[in-house]
Amino acid sequence: MIDIFNDYLFVGGMPEAVNTFIKYKDNKVNAYLKVSNKLAEIYSDYLNDMELYQASAESIMKSRLIFRNIYSQLNKKNKNFKPTQINENYKNRDIFTPIEWLIAANVINKSYLLKEYVTTPLIESSDSMYRLYLADMGLFTYQSGLNAKTFVLNKYNALSGIYYENYISIELVARNYNLFYWKGKRNSELEFLINSGGVVIPIDCKKNKGSLNSIAEYRMHNKKSTVLKVSNNHYGYDEKNDILTIPYYYLAFYLNSLN
């Protein structure tokens, strides 16, 4: 299942990319190279299509800049999207409309910051802190520049934690959850929070085992609820710390069970 899941992380869900992978899957290296070529075409089409549906050249330019910079902005210590990193003169207000257009076009997803004390319902913050994710996993992996041969030879080490975060964002949005992340003091954070039946479920996304520090700080400020840890580890429940661990590939089934 992990092998199949890793295939998905590289290929994504675009029908043409999936069909290409199925056609050549008997030779994994060749399949991934063919998929990369197909994703390059789709990626280029996305950028070209932005010209068709927006009124001004400036809006088109900003949308393309935002789209191209999703991976690089997540692939830094502070994963918040910083307008100054795509243009030193930009402020959040300068890119607000292009971001909203990309969200409406189902190209990107936006996650909002929640701090310390969390109340329900979860409400989008007016704070300037937010994160952006791509709405297709294949396009995200393509944008990262991940080498197909490297991925085949060493899938686990080729992927950093943000690949898994982007995957979780896609699964949540597919089930109509708004995206939120939580930050406390001392760099504590939980990658996602969802509201299910009035209960806030913190989601801890970890490539490896991780620590309990962020969970402990979250519970210092908020009503205790089961924490969902999504990782490469096996399914298990830590009764002492009230943490349910599920493997990445099982997330879709878990979320379906909440509906």
Phi, psi and omega in degrees: 000321178297321178298316179295319178299318178296324174302317180296320180301326180277318188276319184079201187242004178296127184308318181293322179291319180296315180296324178296316180297315180298321182296324186246013191295343180294338174237099190300316181300313180296320180299314181293323177295317178296318178297318179302318178297318180293319179295327176299319177296313182296317179301315179296320178298320178300313181296319179293322182294336179298337179286337187278335192242010181236151192280328187235155178296325180294318179295320178298313181299315181295318179299317179294319178298315180298311182302315183292339189254011181298308183298312184297327179287326177284334185271045175221166185302313174265107189278000177296147180281124183248113179303325182293345179275351172255337173200123188298343181264354184281143168242171183303323181295335181286336183244007183300309183295314176301322178297314180298325178294316180296325177293314180297330179276004180060036179262322179229165175233145184244134178246135186256145181281134169240139184245139171043269184276127183248131178241156177253148357290156177292127186241137178301130183276148174275001180298154182280358181269127178200165177234149179240140179233154175276147186275359174226133184292322179296318179294326178295313180295321177298316181297330181290342181079017181300128181285131184299317182293319177300319181296318180296318185284329185209069186301316187295313182281344180285339186255129174269174185298335184289338174298317181289325176297315181298321177300313181297320179301321179295315181296321180292313181296325178299337179251023173066025172273133169287150185264131176221147171231158186240138175229135174250207177271169176055039175065016176288138176204154170238133192292327180213152170229136175232153178253114180237109179062034180084359179252129178276123178252110175285139179243119181256114182260115183226128174292318178251195185296318179077180180242174181261004187299313182294320179297317180298318180290321177303317182286343174294331185253343190228157177301136184291133173215162180299131176267134176264118176255119181253121187203185176279358182282169179285163176299139177185160179234125177264098185295321182300315183259002180053056179236124176261120179258129176230147175289155184307316186293343182270353185303317182301318180293321178296313181295323178297327181290341180279338185274000000 
